[in-house]
Every structure is written in C-alpha cells, then in structure tokens.
Amino acid sequence: MHSPFGLSVLIGTILFLLVAAAVSYVTNPLRIAQDEIKCTVGGCSGELCYDANDKSAPTASICIWSSHYACYRTAKCQKQTNGKCGWNATNELNRCIANGGTP
C-alpha cells in the first residue's frame, strides 16, 4: 500500500507535467507561426500567391503580362497541405494554363 505522501507526490508530478505540456503547446512558436499564415494575392497581374506574414516572400513582380496570368483571376490562393500558400490546382486552373490562358 502506498503512503498518502507518496500518492500526493505522484499526483503533483502528473499535474505538473500536464500543465507544462499545455504551456508548451500554447507558446510553441512553430504552431503559432502556422496559425498565422495569411495567404494573399499580389504582383502586377495578380499572379503571385504568398504569405503576407512572410517578410521574405516576393510581393511584387516585374509587371510583364503573360496570357496564363488570366487563369489566376478565378483561382484560389490558400494554405496548401505543405503549410505554405499556393494556388489551388483545380482542373479548371490546370486546363486554363494548358490552354495558354483561355478557360
């Protein structure tokens, strides 16, 4: 049979570990950074899809028109499965790009 003191220490240790794990989860910079992704469209022709919170992301282009840029007018710029911003590769977008900008 365990002593009441030993049981108190065990319960205290378990509670400490649970609180430490919760604090670690809440303050984890990687988790916070992933939650703060803000996918934004940019570039002269609206051809760029980037994270507005990423200071190293290209936000401007050289303003040269390409006919396939028209395809991005109806495309969605969203967080992708890899955690980064990108264009949703729908059949419509892929077909438009393959057709040189003609939907």
C-alpha positions, 0 to 999 in steps of 0.5 A, spaced: 500 500 500 502 506 498 503 512 503 498 518 502 505 522 501 507 518 496 500 518 492 500 526 493 507 526 490 505 522 484 499 526 483 503 533 483 508 530 478 502 528 473 499 535 474 505 538 473 507 535 467 500 536 464 500 543 465 507 544 462 505 540 456 499 545 455 504 551 456 508 548 451 503 547 446 500 554 447 507 558 446 510 553 441 512 558 436 512 553 430 504 552 431 503 559 432 507 561 426 502 556 422 496 559 425 498 565 422 499 564 415 495 569 411 495 567 404 494 573 399 494 575 392 499 580 389 504 582 383 502 586 377 497 581 374 495 578 380 499 572 379 503 571 385 500 567 391 504 568 398 504 569 405 503 576 407 506 574 414 512 572 410 517 578 410 521 574 405 516 572 400 516 576 393 510 581 393 511 584 387 513 582 380 516 585 374 509 587 371 510 583 364 503 580 362 503 573 360 496 570 357 496 564 363 496 570 368 488 570 366 487 563 369 489 566 376 483 571 376 478 565 378 483 561 382 484 560 389 490 562 393 490 558 400 494 554 405 496 548 401 497 541 405 505 543 405 503 549 410 505 554 405 500 558 400 499 556 393 494 556 388 489 551 388 490 546 382 483 545 380 482 542 373 479 548 371 486 552 373 490 546 370 486 546 363 486 554 363 494 554 363 494 548 358 490 552 354 495 558 354 490 562 358 483 561 355 478 557 360 
